[in-house]
Amino acid sequence: MPDCTVVVITYNDAARLPRAVRSVLGQSLRDLEVIIADDASTDGTPEVAARLTALDPRVRYLRRGVNSGGCGAPRNDGIDAAAAPYVMFLDSDDELPRHACKSLLTEIERTGADFVSGQISRLFEASGRLQPYYPSLFARRRVVEGIREEPELFLDSFSTNKLYDVSRLRERMLRFPEDIHFEDHVFATELYAVSRRFAVVPWVVYHWHRSPANSSISLSVDDMENVRQRVIAARLSDDLLRTYEAEDLVPHRQRRFVRQDLRVYLNPLPARDLVWVKEFASIVRPYLEEIPAEVVSEAEPLERVCCRLILDDRIEDLRVAAGSLTGPRAAPRAAVQLNGRTYWGTSVSPGLDITALRLAELPFSASRLRHEASEITCEGERVRMTVRTYDPFGALPVDWTAFLQLGRERIPIEPEPSGEGGYLSEVVFTPSGRCDPRIGFTRISDGHTTTDRIIADPHTPPIELPRCRVLVEGYAAYLCVRPDPTARSVWRRVKQVVLRRFNTPRAKLRAYKVLIKVLPRRRDLALFESDVGKSCSGSPRAVYEELRRRNLPIEVVWSVAGNRRNFPPGVRLVRRGSWRYLWTMARAGIWVDSHGFPLDYPKPRGTRYLQTWHGQGIKSIGFDAPDLRADFDKPRAQWRAAVARWDALVSPSAEFSRIFVPSNGYTGRVYRYGTPRCDALVKGVAVGDVRGRLEIPRGRQILLYAPTYRDWAKGSGKSVRVDLELLAEELADDWVLVLRTHPVEHYSPPEHLKHFVRSAGSYPEINDLMLASDALLTDYSSVMCDYAITGKPMVFFIDDWDDYRLSERGVYHDLPAIAPGPCVTTTEELVSVLRRLPGLHASYAERYTAFRHLWCADERGDAAARIVDDFFGSGLLEKVR
């Protein structure tokens, strides 16, 4: 007897069947069988199945004489034929990860559960990207004592991400319905109803393939029969719960319909014609009428709006509202604001309440307008659009100018008031490639700008221009230009091939090593770099400004990795990693940076390298940090060689020298003059207007939230651990939170929190944020050491302190013992602390003084000047002259 049976159901899928079967035969659990359950295929499936059974005795083949029209019958055939005590199901167009069977078998034997459910992930074939499906459901490993304990698990109604006890399926006569589609919804509902306990695991056990060619039943959302079948499955599921005397679970099952099933059709709804939308609403409406109002009221605001519009048979409004669920996030045409509440459309109704989205409270630069293209025509080689603009939340100020944003180009336009409300614009432009035209408005008084996409009818016929055809793609007016092949485009392709071959990191490194041998060094040329080329900021900028203040004869070139707007006007720039960058590295007699020039690039003979570094604090660093303390010779040797290039190191404090110098194996000169970038903090000198730039209302205090990244989750946004929803609910009337994530993070606050949260990850100068703020909220970030110079309150959110210090990054200091402010572990504690902040801050005065003495004793406001005196001393300058 095998340990596990995997039933692979198939119908006319001969091409992909071998891939699915191979994913089972390649499992780390070897003692298993594969049953191919063929639903009377008419293609080459029998021949393919015969070859598979001949190649491996673990494969069996079952074939139905007549097609059943669904997935239920072949799955039932598999249950009946299974020889193993446990069974899984696999569709022939999908795959199992290698350890799926073994890991689930181990779990079901360990727990004695009726079944085990694991994470299912969508695999997008075009990119290879995996996207977990409802990852919050599988966030932790656990045993659930019946569905009443976690009714949200009705969202997991798949049959393929589970391992079942076959004997219990047979004893309880659990079968898949054979006369409907979405039979797994009904099967899963009955399974939950009869199961006493089941297990959930957080790892991925099923790869659900997604591709344009995939024509599975669940993905045929444009077929009206698909809608009918889903509603039938929902009703059958509700009836089953009632049959099992589980009437109390019906609302939870219906909540799944509103949250998941309905969204399947609402997301693409804006691209449908009105006839389709009307028929869809007529099918869904009777079932929606059966769902209690309190169930719908728990849905997201725009989901509630769509349900209300379906019930009211407002078809055109429904299509407009569905466009705000995904895609361009379009605003409604109108909104009503009454008694502090905001309602979608022109009428007041509880089902149309969208106050929770906070759209009427957004700052101008984040405000939402609606632009609809009512007519698209050609004008010679250009496109002409007539666009109607709606301002539902009254965001437009008295003073504004408007423009069409086309890539980096801004074309002025002059919208005219419309007799029906809003504005009409005539926009004319020449499209190029796949473009995304937007309309923007600039507030003249302060220069703030808001832009929104143009919404176009996806059924707009193609526009024929002399040399190309322009197509409207999707709900937003993405214009896809399909040009005729020309000699120019052929040359462009040839150039791309050549660049792909020679413009490689290896080729560039080889060329650089030749250049540093043949090029003479220029003592009056300095290459500056801050934060790996992301900006002109920090200590390198402070040193640069001191050079300019003294008018020293040194030509400075700044490395830029991306956004040139983060650099002041007039500075000479070179793109990081380009051929010109390599030439400048090879020629420059001076290097200055805050992180590190490319690791593999040796310093030319005669070049002097000033390393200003970018922070100090409690976190482990250098060879003590996770990425280098592991026993991997290449990264350690690479970093050791990189550090050996430094000729001088800026040290902010004695504590920094004690920790940083030995942990990085540095043996060169150390400047103990304080930190150049902190000179501005000591003097209280700000470069920009934070309140104006971030649109912070008068009378609101500023909480600067600056968490550091987690090594195990770089770029995930998981460093933002505070519950921003709760914080906004409790403090939005008094505070604005300025969120400054670490440069390696990727996090964007949800739109409904932008009335409270200002994202400042790309703000060019963090010193300005510190000087403008009223308090700092951080965790283990080095920003705490700089912020101590200001003397203002600090709060530390350290809910993962034990993990961080013991198994994650590691620390040199016990933060709770030395923190110059309260340490909290929950957002509720944080709210309480912020409401009592002045008194609490005063109570930490002694600790604050000790903290400043530890990290800031050398900060006197003249670090940049003293470093320029030493590193760019008179001897060097005489040689330059």
Secondary structure as UniProt FT lines:
FT   STRAND          4..10
FT   TURN            14..16
FT   HELIX           17..25
FT   STRAND          32..38
FT   HELIX           45..55
FT   TURN            57..58
FT   STRAND          59..63
FT   HELIX           72..81
FT   STRAND          86..91
FT   TURN            92..93
FT   TURN            98..99
FT   HELIX           100..111
FT   STRAND          115..124
FT   TURN            125..128
FT   STRAND          129..132
FT   HELIX           135..138
FT   STRAND          142..144
FT   HELIX           147..149
FT   HELIX           151..155
FT   TURN            160..161
FT   STRAND          162..165
FT   HELIX           166..171
FT   TURN            172..173
FT   HELIX           183..194
FT   STRAND          198..210
FT   TURN            212..213
FT   HELIX           217..219
FT   TURN            221..222
FT   HELIX           224..243
FT   TURN            244..245
FT   HELIX           247..249
FT   HELIX           250..256
FT   HELIX           257..261
FT   HELIX           262..266
FT   TURN            267..268
FT   HELIX           269..271
FT   HELIX           274..290
FT   HELIX           293..297
FT   HELIX           301..311
FT   TURN            312..313
FT   HELIX           315..322
FT   TURN            323..325
FT   TURN            327..328
FT   STRAND          335..338
FT   TURN            339..340
FT   STRAND          341..344
FT   TURN            345..346
FT   HELIX           350..352
FT   HELIX           355..357
FT   HELIX           359..361
FT   HELIX           364..366
FT   STRAND          370..379
FT   TURN            380..381
FT   STRAND          382..390
FT   TURN            392..393
FT   STRAND          400..406
FT   TURN            407..408
FT   STRAND          409..413
FT   STRAND          416..417
FT   TURN            419..420
FT   STRAND          423..429
FT   STRAND          434..435
FT   STRAND          438..443
FT   TURN            444..446
FT   STRAND          449..455
FT   TURN            458..459
FT   STRAND          463..464
FT   STRAND          468..473
FT   TURN            474..475
FT   STRAND          478..483
FT   HELIX           487..502
FT   HELIX           505..518
FT   STRAND          522..530
FT   HELIX           531..533
FT   HELIX           538..550
FT   STRAND          555..560
FT   HELIX           564..566
FT   TURN            569..570
FT   STRAND          572..575
FT   TURN            576..577
FT   HELIX           579..587
FT   STRAND          588..593
FT   TURN            599..600
FT   TURN            605..606
FT   STRAND          608..611
FT   HELIX           622..624
FT   HELIX           626..629
FT   HELIX           633..644
FT   STRAND          648..650
FT   HELIX           654..663
FT   TURN            664..665
FT   STRAND          669..671
FT   HELIX           676..678
FT   HELIX           679..683
FT   HELIX           690..693
FT   TURN            694..695
FT   TURN            698..699
FT   STRAND          701..706
FT   HELIX           711..713
FT   TURN            714..715
FT   TURN            718..719
FT   HELIX           724..731
FT   TURN            732..734
FT   STRAND          735..739
FT   TURN            743..744
FT   HELIX           751..753
FT   TURN            754..756
FT   STRAND          757..759
FT   TURN            761..762
FT   HELIX           766..772
FT   STRAND          775..778
FT   HELIX           783..787
FT   HELIX           788..790
FT   STRAND          794..797
FT   TURN            799..800
FT   HELIX           801..806
FT   HELIX           815..818
FT   STRAND          823..824
FT   HELIX           827..835
FT   HELIX           837..843
FT   HELIX           845..856
FT   TURN            857..858
FT   HELIX           863..871
FT   HELIX           874..880
//
